[in-house]
Amino acid sequence: MKEFLETLNKTVRLQNNPVGVKLFRDEEFSGKVKVKNKKINICQQIAYSRYYNWSTYITAKDSFCVLGASCCGLIDTPDRVISGEVNWNVYQKDITAAANMQKNMPRVDFRSKGVLTFSLERPVQGIKPEAVVIYVNSAQAMRFVQAFLYREGGEFVMKSSGDAGVCSRGVAGVINTSKPTIEIPCLGDRRFAMAQDYELVVAFPFSMCEEVAEGLLMTHKAGIRYPVPFDMVEKCSLPEEYTTKEEDL
């Protein structure tokens, strides 16, 4: 983990901490965390971890957002969500379109007892996360795409619903597919969990850490750097009167 974090610092220079997420299936987490027994959303859990380095844990009774709770298996998805009633006349013009959006939203296919988040800088003893969630700007997202494609090439496909971003595709989608994703933070993430206008969510299985680090480091060594260095031209486009003339020498 130390080498992975050092690679992130060297190649993408994150503004806040990468977060590990684990869903507990068979039994609740019994360890010590900083934030517990609070009515919060999953995006807020991740915010506590990425901004403050705090570990958090919620169960079904704690999870405030019905979309996050159902995406991560804390509850069975309610009929008002599946039918599209929850987002009808908000994100879609009619109930059919709303239901179609919900149909395509990633959700885990199991019930979970709780959701644990923690900064990878301060791991929870004895816990191996399932997903790594990182908030980045578009240039850093580019570097992660390059890392994802380093070994096998191809193309990286991004999907989004414009809602339930980090809990659906950042956590549930990554756990379902064991593949990386890039997602747009949703309105709730921005309003309640401090996601910034310029940020995107990068998420991938924890098992990919070595592969991601290799891709970032090798492309960095090849000359793809962040921050991206500008190419300073020798003669820039200045008005004639602003240029140094022979008589000025």
C-alpha positions as CSV (number, residue, x, y, z in Angstrom):
1,M,0.0,0.0,0.0
2,K,2.9,2.4,0.8
3,E,4.2,2.0,-2.8
4,F,0.8,2.5,-4.3
5,L,0.3,5.8,-2.3
6,E,3.8,7.0,-3.2
7,T,3.0,6.3,-6.9
8,L,-0.2,8.4,-6.6
9,N,1.7,11.2,-5.0
10,K,4.4,11.1,-7.7
11,T,2.2,10.8,-10.7
12,V,-1.2,12.4,-10.1
13,R,-0.7,14.6,-6.9
14,L,-4.2,14.1,-5.5
15,Q,-5.8,17.0,-3.6
16,N,-7.4,14.7,-1.1
17,N,-7.1,11.1,0.1
18,P,-8.0,7.9,-1.8
19,V,-10.8,6.1,-0.1
20,G,-11.3,2.4,0.5
21,V,-14.9,1.1,0.6
22,K,-16.1,-2.3,1.9
23,L,-19.6,-3.8,2.1
24,F,-20.1,-6.3,4.9
25,R,-22.3,-9.2,3.9
26,D,-22.5,-11.8,6.6
27,E,-22.0,-9.8,9.8
28,E,-21.6,-6.2,10.9
29,F,-18.3,-4.6,11.3
30,S,-17.4,-4.5,15.0
31,G,-14.2,-2.5,14.9
32,K,-13.6,1.1,16.0
33,V,-14.3,3.9,13.6
34,K,-14.4,7.7,13.9
35,V,-17.9,8.2,12.5
36,K,-20.7,5.8,13.5
37,N,-24.4,5.9,14.3
38,K,-25.0,9.1,12.3
39,K,-27.8,9.6,9.7
40,I,-25.6,10.3,6.7
41,N,-25.3,9.4,3.0
42,I,-22.7,7.1,1.5
43,C,-21.2,10.1,-0.4
44,Q,-20.9,11.8,2.9
45,Q,-19.0,8.8,4.3
46,I,-16.6,9.0,1.5
47,A,-16.2,12.8,2.1
48,Y,-15.3,12.2,5.7
49,S,-12.7,9.8,4.6
50,R,-11.2,11.7,1.7
51,Y,-11.2,15.2,3.4
52,Y,-10.5,14.3,7.0
53,N,-8.9,10.9,6.9
54,W,-11.8,9.6,9.1
55,S,-13.1,6.1,9.0
56,T,-16.9,5.7,8.9
57,Y,-19.5,2.9,9.2
58,I,-23.2,2.9,8.6
59,T,-26.0,0.3,8.6
60,A,-29.4,0.4,7.0
61,K,-30.9,2.4,9.9
62,D,-28.1,5.0,9.5
63,S,-28.2,5.4,5.7
64,F,-30.2,8.6,4.9
65,C,-30.3,8.4,1.1
66,V,-32.6,5.7,-0.2
67,L,-30.7,5.5,-3.5
68,G,-27.3,4.9,-1.8
69,A,-28.8,2.5,0.6
70,S,-30.4,0.4,-2.2
71,C,-27.4,0.6,-4.5
72,C,-25.1,-0.7,-1.8
73,G,-27.5,-3.4,-0.6
74,L,-28.4,-2.0,2.8
75,I,-32.1,-2.3,1.9
76,D,-34.1,-3.9,-0.8
77,T,-34.8,-1.3,-3.5
78,P,-38.2,0.2,-2.7
79,D,-41.0,0.1,-5.4
80,R,-41.0,3.9,-5.6
81,V,-37.4,3.8,-6.7
82,I,-37.7,0.9,-9.2
83,S,-40.9,2.4,-10.7
84,G,-39.2,5.7,-11.3
85,E,-41.6,7.6,-9.0
86,V,-38.6,9.0,-7.0
87,N,-37.1,10.7,-10.1
88,W,-40.2,11.3,-12.2
89,N,-40.6,15.0,-13.0
90,V,-37.2,15.6,-11.5
91,Y,-34.7,14.0,-13.9
92,Q,-37.1,12.5,-16.5
93,K,-40.3,13.8,-18.2
94,D,-42.5,10.8,-17.5
95,I,-42.7,7.6,-15.4
96,T,-41.5,5.4,-18.2
97,A,-38.3,7.3,-18.8
98,A,-37.7,7.5,-15.0
99,A,-38.1,3.7,-14.6
100,N,-35.7,3.2,-17.5
101,M,-33.1,5.2,-15.7
102,Q,-33.5,3.2,-12.5
103,K,-33.4,0.0,-14.5
104,N,-29.9,0.8,-15.7
105,M,-28.5,2.1,-12.4
106,P,-25.9,-0.4,-10.9
107,R,-26.9,-2.0,-7.6
108,V,-25.3,-4.9,-5.8
109,D,-27.3,-8.2,-5.9
110,F,-26.9,-9.0,-2.3
111,R,-28.0,-7.5,1.1
112,S,-25.2,-5.9,3.1
113,K,-25.0,-5.4,6.8
114,G,-23.0,-2.2,6.6
115,V,-20.8,0.1,4.6
116,L,-17.3,0.9,5.8
117,T,-15.1,3.7,4.4
118,F,-11.6,4.8,5.3
119,S,-8.7,6.7,3.9
120,L,-6.1,4.5,2.4
121,E,-3.6,6.7,4.3
122,R,-5.1,5.4,7.5
123,P,-6.3,1.8,6.9
124,V,-8.6,0.0,9.3
125,Q,-6.7,-2.8,10.8
126,G,-7.5,-6.2,9.3
127,I,-9.8,-4.8,6.6
128,K,-9.2,-5.2,2.9
129,P,-11.4,-2.8,0.9
130,E,-13.3,-3.9,-2.1
131,A,-13.3,-0.6,-4.0
132,V,-11.0,2.4,-4.2
133,V,-12.7,5.7,-4.7
134,I,-10.7,8.8,-5.8
135,Y,-11.9,12.3,-6.6
136,V,-9.9,14.0,-9.4
137,N,-9.9,16.8,-12.0
138,S,-10.2,16.0,-15.7
139,A,-6.4,16.0,-16.3
140,Q,-5.9,13.5,-13.4
141,A,-8.8,11.4,-14.8
142,M,-6.9,11.3,-18.1
143,R,-3.9,9.9,-16.3
144,F,-6.0,7.1,-14.8
145,V,-7.6,6.2,-18.1
146,Q,-4.0,5.9,-19.5
147,A,-3.2,3.7,-16.5
148,F,-6.2,1.5,-17.0
149,L,-5.3,0.9,-20.7
150,Y,-1.5,0.5,-20.2
151,R,-1.5,-3.3,-20.1
152,E,-4.1,-4.2,-22.8
153,G,-5.0,-1.0,-24.6
154,G,-8.4,-0.7,-26.2
155,E,-10.7,2.0,-25.0
156,F,-12.3,3.2,-21.8
157,V,-16.1,3.5,-21.7
158,M,-17.7,5.8,-19.2
159,K,-21.4,5.6,-18.3
160,S,-23.5,7.9,-16.1
161,S,-27.0,8.6,-15.0
162,G,-26.4,12.0,-13.6
163,D,-27.7,10.7,-10.3
164,A,-26.4,8.5,-7.5
165,G,-23.0,8.7,-9.0
166,V,-20.5,7.5,-6.4
167,C,-22.8,5.0,-4.6
168,S,-24.1,3.4,-7.9
169,R,-21.2,3.3,-10.3
170,G,-18.3,4.2,-8.0
171,V,-19.1,1.5,-5.4
172,A,-21.8,-0.9,-6.6
173,G,-20.8,-0.9,-10.2
174,V,-17.1,-1.6,-9.4
175,I,-18.1,-4.4,-7.0
176,N,-20.4,-5.9,-9.5
177,T,-18.1,-5.9,-12.5
178,S,-14.6,-5.9,-10.9
179,K,-13.8,-3.2,-13.5
180,P,-12.7,0.5,-13.1
181,T,-15.1,3.4,-13.7
182,I,-15.2,7.1,-14.0
183,E,-18.4,8.8,-12.9
184,I,-19.8,12.3,-12.5
185,P,-20.6,13.2,-8.9
186,C,-24.4,13.7,-8.4
187,L,-26.3,16.6,-7.0
188,G,-26.4,15.1,-3.5
189,D,-22.7,14.6,-3.5
190,R,-22.1,18.2,-4.4
191,R,-24.7,19.6,-2.0
192,F,-24.1,17.4,1.0
193,A,-20.7,15.9,0.6
194,M,-18.6,18.8,-0.8
195,A,-17.9,17.4,-4.3
196,Q,-16.5,20.3,-6.3
197,D,-17.5,21.6,-9.7
198,Y,-14.3,20.3,-11.4
199,E,-14.3,16.9,-9.8
200,L,-14.9,13.5,-11.3
201,V,-15.0,10.1,-9.5
202,V,-12.4,7.5,-10.4
203,A,-13.1,4.1,-8.9
204,F,-11.6,0.6,-9.3
205,P,-11.3,-2.7,-7.5
206,F,-8.8,-2.7,-4.7
207,S,-7.3,-5.8,-6.4
208,M,-6.3,-3.5,-9.3
209,C,-4.0,-1.2,-7.2
210,E,-0.8,-2.8,-8.5
211,E,-2.0,-2.6,-12.1
212,V,-3.1,1.0,-11.7
213,A,0.2,1.9,-10.1
214,E,2.2,0.2,-12.8
215,G,0.2,2.1,-15.5
216,L,0.6,5.4,-13.8
217,L,4.3,5.0,-13.2
218,M,5.3,3.6,-16.6
219,T,3.4,6.3,-18.5
220,H,4.9,8.9,-16.1
221,K,8.4,7.6,-17.0
222,A,7.5,7.8,-20.7
223,G,7.0,11.5,-20.3
224,I,3.2,11.9,-19.6
225,R,3.3,14.1,-16.6
226,Y,0.8,15.7,-14.2
227,P,0.6,18.7,-13.9
228,V,0.8,18.8,-17.7
229,P,3.8,21.0,-18.7
230,F,2.9,23.7,-21.2
231,D,4.9,24.1,-24.4
232,M,6.4,27.6,-24.2
233,V,6.7,28.9,-27.8
234,E,9.8,31.0,-28.7
235,K,7.9,33.8,-30.4
236,C,4.5,34.4,-29.0
237,S,1.7,36.5,-30.6
238,L,2.3,40.0,-29.2
239,P,1.1,43.2,-30.9
240,E,3.9,45.0,-32.8
241,E,4.2,47.8,-30.3
242,Y,4.7,45.3,-27.4
243,T,7.7,43.5,-29.0
244,T,11.3,44.5,-28.3
245,K,12.7,46.2,-31.4
246,E,16.2,46.5,-32.6
247,E,16.3,50.1,-31.6
248,D,15.3,49.1,-28.0
249,L,18.5,47.2,-27.5
